[in-house]
């Protein structure tokens, strides 16, 4: 059976240690920059700036959901980018394909920084933003596969998990960089300047990152595996079609999609974006503090990706992923409860001591509506905006009790007054040093769950598919899985929270997808270490 390592050796071009370091550095930094470009939108969406600027609406909840829908649209187009750039990568080469993808990403990201607000140009603003997000999604659909395969095809088999794990860590690095740049620009200007136009600078900053990335990647040579296939005349005629017709590949595509990609992405996005939204939203933590602690936790947890990637070279690729999925099902809720109890103890104690119960004949609540249909829905809308947990009950007329005490005035002002009297603080908080340490430990724990399910993945996917159709076969299921299961996670989880009034309810989406992934991986994934697919 032909392996990547065998193919490289056959060319007589086994990369040296310095070649490997250059390949890993250039590919990893490029991946950091590309994911920075993609995540900067999500970082600012979590703070509400994107929604206020480009998606104004009568309801703040609807505004936030529309902003996250724009985030999801970019992910929705990743599979199309995977098809397009996967085809080019298998036909024209790994290097030049991901040069194109990073250029497209950088230009689209910088473009967001120049789009006028909806207040200036009306509906053209969200339309342009959506088009730019589509361009970003297309670019990202080709980026990850190209970088991961490029590193994998330069790596000896017994080090492939370790070397490719830096690509996995680079994805988290892009998120961390987005937080660092946002905080850096915020600290350099007044709060009003930041809100007026300063938030655009992190998008425009991507032009500099694009220049650095292009400079580094232009210095790289083509993958030795691709050159060997090209010299031997073994390039696929139509990589997209052959991805579905190659013997046994349909099964591998399904396992990669519903097992590997779906599982890793919901856990990773929950560990990063859901934590940030959870802190700034329901937990009412001051925005900069939330960004700092989330970024610090993500940075401290980067080593998990490399650790599990390296471990997979010894014990196999499958075991860390299975263990990570099981651990996620066991510890996801406890880790978020740990964060919630430390982030805003006063709010958590008030909710336990004086639970809010909303009663009404129907109590229908539509998070997308600018104006709720009835009084009960208006109450739920206000509580959702304030991040207050509630439960619903049936009654003939709308009514609210807080800690069993009826609220006479259920207007927004009356509700806020009653909540304050019951001990609910609606002010933004900064957790104490001890509580920040607890939050940091919990985020590092979430990063461990992500590292176990994500660290070995580039090696697994590269080893699952034949070299001639590897770019397409790897990219298509990966980006469908991450694009739809993960990209829509912030939107779906926020919607669930808004509908239920439970700040932890959105985690059930992650739990359901992780459970599905566990079954698929446990029973469908064959160990790939030392058993790579051949042409």
C-alpha atoms as one frame of an Amber mdcrd trajectory, in Angstrom:
protein
   0.000   0.000   0.000   1.420   3.397  -1.016   1.800   5.986   1.717   2.530
   9.656   1.616   5.956   8.932   3.053   6.604   6.286   0.385   5.617   8.709
  -2.361   7.950  11.384  -1.029  10.820   8.939  -0.770  10.184   7.803  -4.336
  10.860  11.314  -5.587  14.201  11.432  -3.826  13.148  14.736  -2.272  12.708
  13.881   1.381  12.371  17.289   3.099  15.112  18.263   5.535  14.416  19.374
   9.109  14.789  23.017   8.084  12.391  22.459   5.154   9.814  20.993   7.542
  10.166  23.926   9.941   9.702  26.417   7.105   6.682  24.519   5.773   5.047
  24.335   9.212   5.794  27.989  10.033   4.533  29.413   6.742   1.464  27.167
   6.608   0.577  27.726  10.269   0.995  31.505  10.170  -1.033  31.685   6.980
  -3.756  29.653   8.667  -3.651  31.949  11.719  -4.079  34.998   9.487  -6.829
  33.430   7.413  -8.846  32.365  10.439  -8.222  35.766  12.011  -9.915  37.251
   8.967 -12.858  34.942   9.401 -13.168  35.220  13.179 -12.834  38.988  13.483
 -16.464  39.200  12.385 -17.531  36.782  15.116 -15.476  38.571  17.758 -17.207
  41.879  16.999 -20.605  40.229  16.513 -20.360  38.936  20.081 -19.916  42.531
  21.285 -22.980  43.736  19.365 -21.134  46.150  17.047 -21.853  44.226  13.829
 -25.550  43.979  14.610 -25.933  47.662  15.480 -23.997  48.851  12.425 -25.195
  46.600   9.617 -28.349  44.841  10.873 -30.447  47.418  12.746 -33.766  46.082
  13.976 -36.489  46.946  16.435 -35.445  44.097  18.728 -31.938  43.779  20.146
 -32.346  40.005  20.221 -33.314  39.983  16.541 -30.388  42.284  15.775 -27.969
  39.854  17.437 -29.515  36.876  15.657 -29.222  38.599  12.278 -25.550  39.357
  12.963 -24.937  35.688  13.835 -26.896  34.674  10.744 -24.400  36.713   8.722
 -21.644  34.813  10.519 -23.313  31.513   9.602 -23.694  32.462   5.928 -19.924
  32.544   5.549 -19.764  29.022   6.899 -22.605  27.954   4.655 -20.509  28.734
   1.570 -17.424  26.906   2.782 -18.488  23.609   1.114 -18.751  25.367  -2.263
 -15.261  26.767  -1.724 -14.100  23.260  -0.835 -15.463  21.927  -4.135 -13.957
  24.757  -6.194 -10.542  24.972  -4.566 -10.366  21.244  -3.886 -10.662  20.702
  -7.625  -7.944  23.275  -8.313  -5.723  21.888  -5.565  -5.881  18.362  -6.979
  -5.435  19.532 -10.564  -3.102  22.545 -10.361  -1.274  22.047  -7.088  -1.453
  22.697  -3.348   0.731  25.803  -3.188  -0.893  28.099  -5.724  -4.394  27.129
  -4.693  -3.980  28.285  -1.143  -2.222  31.419  -2.341  -5.445  32.272  -4.168
  -7.606  31.462  -1.131  -5.656  33.660   1.257  -5.730  36.569  -1.201  -9.499
  36.298  -1.569  -9.909  36.123   2.203  -7.714  39.150   2.897  -9.430  41.352
   0.330 -12.922  40.373   1.532 -12.041  40.988   5.174 -10.556  44.407   4.524
 -13.687  45.209   2.514 -15.866  44.839   5.617 -13.935  47.685   7.205 -14.919
  50.025   4.376 -18.651  49.236   4.093 -20.840  52.187   5.210 -23.389  51.561
   7.936 -27.032  50.712   7.307 -27.880  54.180   8.614 -25.924  55.627   5.658
 -26.827  53.367   2.739 -29.796  51.363   3.993 -30.277  47.740   2.984 -27.237
  47.890   0.714 -25.067  47.638   3.845 -26.217  44.181   5.032 -26.319  43.000
   1.404 -22.652  43.943   0.875 -21.660  42.404   4.208 -23.342  39.141   3.237
 -21.538  39.124  -0.131 -18.208  39.667   1.603 -19.004  36.883   4.087 -19.754
  34.606   1.128 -16.339  35.454  -0.351 -14.723  34.677   2.998 -16.559  31.368
   3.182 -15.433  30.395  -0.313 -11.831  31.245   0.542 -11.863  29.343   3.816
 -13.293  26.317   2.026  -9.980  25.996   0.207  -7.573  27.226   2.864  -7.686
  24.563   5.572  -7.430  21.586   3.241  -4.539  23.141   1.360  -2.517  23.982
   4.467  -3.201  20.670   6.223  -2.399  18.564   3.153   0.700  20.610   2.348
   2.135  19.927   5.811   0.989  16.286   5.815   2.608  15.604   2.461   5.915
  16.951   3.736   5.766  14.875   6.940   7.141  11.419   7.733   4.422   9.028
   8.814   5.625   8.715  12.417   5.530  12.513  12.901   2.518  13.454  10.827
   0.134  13.879  13.765   2.620  16.125  15.548   3.493  18.269  12.535  -0.089
  18.756  11.351  -1.291  19.558  14.876   0.257  23.007  14.464  -2.292  23.664
  11.712  -5.052  22.719  14.160  -3.609  24.990  16.827  -3.381  27.763  14.233
  -7.167  27.787  13.887  -7.424  28.648  17.582  -4.546  31.062  17.046  -6.657
  32.983  14.554  -9.352  33.446  17.177  -6.784  34.575  19.751  -5.215  37.009
  17.288  -8.633  38.495  16.554  -9.095  39.203  20.277  -5.578  40.655  20.637
  -6.028  43.007  17.682  -9.476  44.122  18.852  -8.212  44.832  22.365  -5.122
  46.581  20.995  -7.099  48.990  18.860  -9.653  49.569  21.624  -6.938  50.524
  24.087  -5.448  53.007  21.608  -8.600  55.125  21.286 -11.455  56.494  23.329
 -14.574  54.342  23.808 -16.607  56.700  21.621 -14.036  56.647  18.830 -14.053
  52.855  18.964 -17.836  52.751  18.614 -17.893  55.420  15.885 -15.263  54.024
  13.519 -12.383  52.429  15.409 -13.886  48.936  15.268 -13.264  49.008  11.489
  -9.486  49.001  11.968  -9.149  45.269  12.821 -10.743  44.494   9.440  -8.459
  46.888   7.550  -5.481  45.497   9.487  -5.928  42.256   7.536  -4.224  43.933
   4.539  -0.940  43.835   6.449  -1.491  40.202   7.459  -2.238  39.342   3.827
   1.053  40.873   2.683   3.053  38.920   5.291   1.289  35.666   4.480   1.762
  36.011   0.724   5.444  36.808   1.190   5.974  33.686   3.296   3.968  31.334
   1.105   5.525  32.498  -2.163   8.838  31.220  -0.783   7.480  27.662  -0.488
   7.832  25.010  -3.179   5.066  22.694  -4.352   4.218  19.591  -2.318   6.594
  16.717  -3.196   3.667  14.302  -3.331   1.857  16.443  -5.893   5.022  16.808
  -7.971   5.512  13.048  -7.903   1.932  12.418  -9.034   2.224  15.027 -11.773
   5.497  13.548 -13.027   3.957  10.075 -13.047   0.808  11.263 -14.821  -1.396
  10.217 -11.914  -3.368  13.442 -11.437  -7.132  12.966 -11.190  -9.127  13.898
 -14.277 -12.081  15.204 -12.258 -11.276  15.160  -8.519 -14.803  16.149  -7.505
 -16.474  13.299  -9.383 -13.798  10.801  -8.426 -14.223  11.692  -4.760 -17.646
  10.043  -4.963 -16.736   7.186  -7.334 -13.396   6.000  -5.917 -13.922   2.567
  -4.245 -14.853   2.933  -0.572 -14.639   6.723  -0.636 -18.348   7.416  -0.073
 -18.161   5.713   3.299 -15.021   7.637   4.214 -16.689  10.909   3.181 -19.674
  10.207   5.455 -17.451   9.321   8.412 -15.368  12.451   7.855 -18.489  14.630
   7.662 -20.806  13.318  10.397 -18.137  11.969  12.697 -14.881  13.862  12.539
 -15.843  17.320  11.227 -19.235  17.676  12.921 -17.909  16.587  16.310 -14.756
  18.662  16.421 -16.403  21.855  15.190 -19.307  22.063  17.661 -16.948  21.418
  20.559 -14.425  23.982  19.338 -16.981  26.709  18.678 -18.646  26.053  22.006
 -15.266  26.361  23.731 -14.526  29.682  22.017 -17.497  31.684  20.696 -20.141
  30.283  23.036 -17.959  31.110  26.033 -17.445  34.682  24.839 -21.160  35.186
  24.101 -22.094  33.515  27.398 -19.858  35.866  29.385 -20.863  39.095  27.633
 -24.555  38.128  27.347 -26.333  36.186  30.128 -23.471  36.538  32.622 -23.197
  40.305  31.996 -19.397  40.376  32.286 -17.747  43.599  31.133 -16.838  43.221
  27.463 -13.070  43.816  27.583 -12.724  41.547  30.620 -14.645  38.804  28.831
 -12.460  39.113  25.746  -9.250  39.068  27.811 -10.162  36.000  29.840 -11.472
  34.101  26.800  -8.342  34.926  24.821  -6.083  34.009  27.738  -7.883  30.691
  28.189  -7.683  29.903  24.485  -3.955  30.763  24.403  -3.230  28.672  27.492
  -5.092  25.767  25.910  -3.192  25.753  22.603  -0.794  23.077  23.834  -3.658
  20.541  23.963  -3.847  20.514  20.153  -0.149  19.752  19.783  -0.187  17.266
  22.672  -3.010  15.174  21.223  -1.600  15.439  17.704   1.732  14.117  18.933
   0.026  11.463  21.055  -1.818  10.223  17.961   1.545   9.286  16.412   1.950
   6.772  19.245  -1.482   5.437  20.143  -3.360   6.041  16.892  -5.626   8.773
  15.573  -8.977   7.313  16.569  -8.583   6.865  20.331  -7.981  10.546  21.256
 -11.018  11.604  19.186 -13.298   8.997  20.798 -12.085   9.858  24.303 -12.517
  13.580  23.578 -16.111  13.111  22.418 -16.986  11.028  25.481 -15.354  13.580
  27.783 -17.282  16.387  26.066 -20.600  14.659  26.753 -19.613  14.220  30.396
 -18.031  17.584  31.190 -19.513  20.226  28.856 -22.362  21.265  31.156 -20.276
  21.106  34.387 -17.578  23.319  32.863 -20.155  25.917  31.786 -21.818  25.773
  35.200 -18.355  26.410  36.640 -17.955  29.460  34.388 -21.456  30.747  35.190
 -21.066  30.449  38.953 -17.745  32.305  38.892 -18.538  34.932  36.253 -21.467
  36.539  38.049 -22.132  34.897  41.427 -24.667  37.541  42.402 -26.788  36.894
  39.319 -26.555  33.124  39.792 -27.559  33.418  43.457 -30.437  35.750  42.627
 -31.749  33.326  39.993 -31.646  30.483  42.514 -33.090  32.520  45.362 -35.754
  34.384  43.372 -36.588  32.521  40.146 -38.525  34.427  37.498 -41.749  32.792
  36.285 -43.707  34.270  33.385 -47.332  33.230  33.005 -49.757  33.762  30.162
 -52.402  32.121  27.968 -50.002  31.460  25.078 -46.775  33.299  25.922 -45.511
  33.030  22.372 -42.117  34.579  21.814 -40.562  35.126  18.396 -36.933  36.306
  18.629 -37.105  37.500  14.995 -40.096  39.792  15.515 -39.481  43.510  15.846
 -42.604  43.712  18.030 -44.023  40.772  19.995 -47.640  39.831  19.374 -48.833
  39.957  22.999 -47.892  41.303  26.408 -46.421  38.008  27.577 -44.135  37.870
  24.543 -43.021  41.434  25.261 -42.047  40.402  28.787 -40.018  37.454  27.475
 -38.344  39.702  24.919 -37.252  42.143  27.623 -35.963  39.393  29.912 -33.993
  37.893  27.010 -32.396  41.260  26.273 -31.385  41.551  29.914 -30.003  38.002
  30.009 -32.374  36.987  32.813 -33.258  33.289  33.058 -36.979  32.504  33.294
 -39.483  29.684  33.160 -42.956  29.774  31.599 -46.303  28.643  32.952 -49.924
  28.781  31.751 -52.376  31.374  33.044 -55.443  33.205  31.815 -53.758  36.608
  31.909 -50.101  37.660  31.598 -48.347  37.785  34.951 -44.824  37.649  36.362
 -43.580  36.457  39.737 -40.042  36.906  41.053 -39.252  34.632  43.953 -42.960
  33.955  44.317 -43.783  37.676  44.632 -46.174  39.014  41.947 -44.914  41.952
  39.893 -47.586  44.642  39.687 -46.054  46.523  36.753 -44.751  44.219  33.991
 -43.603  47.050  31.726 -39.840  47.056  31.027 -39.244  49.714  33.670 -41.438
  47.893  36.174 -39.696  44.576  35.538 -36.249  46.134  35.982 -37.333  47.712
  39.246 -38.756  44.421  40.540 -35.626  42.537  39.489 -33.405  45.049  41.275
 -35.554  44.773  44.419 -35.204  40.973  44.286 -31.402  41.254  44.173 -30.749
  41.015  40.452 -27.928  43.319  39.370 -28.241  44.373  35.739 -24.914  46.201
  35.696 -21.885  44.831  33.888 -19.522  43.082  36.295 -15.809  42.345  36.536
 -15.221  39.035  38.378 -12.763  38.928  41.265  -9.257  37.569  40.749 -10.197
  34.213  42.271 -13.249  33.895  40.073 -11.280  34.888  36.970  -8.874  32.045
  37.790 -11.816  29.618  38.000 -13.124  30.813  34.623  -9.643  30.444  33.129
  -9.351  26.860  34.405 -12.767  26.014  32.950 -11.842  27.476  29.544  -8.584
  25.491  29.548 -10.709  22.417  30.338 -12.922  23.155  27.356  -9.783  23.589
  25.242  -8.699  20.101  26.306 -11.969  18.676  24.963 -11.362  20.556  21.733
  -7.709  19.540  21.515  -8.515  15.847  21.839 -11.135  15.943  19.076  -9.269
  18.387  16.822  -5.526  17.828  17.321  -5.186  14.560  15.318  -7.723  15.504
  12.635  -5.487  16.857   9.854  -3.446  13.655   9.967  -6.591  11.499  10.031
  -8.157  13.202   7.033  -4.936  13.247   5.020  -4.482   9.537   5.675  -8.078
   8.615   4.889  -8.040   9.648   1.244  -5.947   8.808  -1.850  -3.339  11.453
  -2.808  -4.784  12.135  -6.290  -8.161  13.250  -4.872  -7.047  14.131  -1.341
  -7.622  17.908  -1.528 -11.229  17.484  -2.716 -12.063  14.420  -0.613 -10.701
  16.003   2.544 -12.090  19.498   2.040 -15.665  18.662   1.012 -16.797  16.717
   4.117 -14.678  18.855   6.432 -16.255  22.102   5.304 -19.786  20.746   5.090
 -19.421  19.449   8.642 -17.734  22.516  10.068 -19.699  24.929   7.900 -23.167
  23.735   8.796 -22.861  21.983  12.152 -20.371  24.526  13.514 -21.067  27.684
  11.556 -24.709  27.726  12.581 -23.943  26.866  16.213 -23.879  30.473  17.544
 -27.161  31.233  15.768 -28.918  28.015  16.854 -27.677  28.125  20.443 -28.628
  31.798  20.818 -32.052  31.041  19.390 -32.567  28.171  21.846 -31.518  30.387
  24.752 -33.850  33.158  23.600 -36.795  30.769  23.280 -36.260  28.925  26.558
 -34.901  31.628  28.851 -32.231  29.174  30.035 -28.693  30.514  29.422 -27.350
  26.946  29.338 -29.973  25.495  27.006 -27.964  26.198  23.845 -25.442  23.565
  24.957 -27.931  20.829  24.097 -27.236  21.446  20.417 -23.554  20.749  21.004
 -24.410  17.669  23.055 -26.655  16.242  20.337 -24.102  16.712  17.551 -21.260
  15.356  19.728 -23.323  12.260  20.559 -23.976  11.641  16.861 -20.277  12.122
  16.076 -19.266   9.670  18.796 -21.422   6.921  17.329 -20.122   7.554  13.804
 -16.446   7.690  14.828 -16.629   4.740  17.220 -18.246   2.412  14.702 -17.298
   3.945  11.351 -13.725   5.253  11.569 -10.967   2.782  10.792  -7.585   3.522
  12.332  -5.464   5.416   9.790  -2.064   5.424  11.493   0.230   3.378   9.270
  -2.595   2.455   6.911  -2.980   5.356   4.488  -5.281   4.998   1.456  -3.476
   4.407  -1.821  -4.181   5.422  -5.405
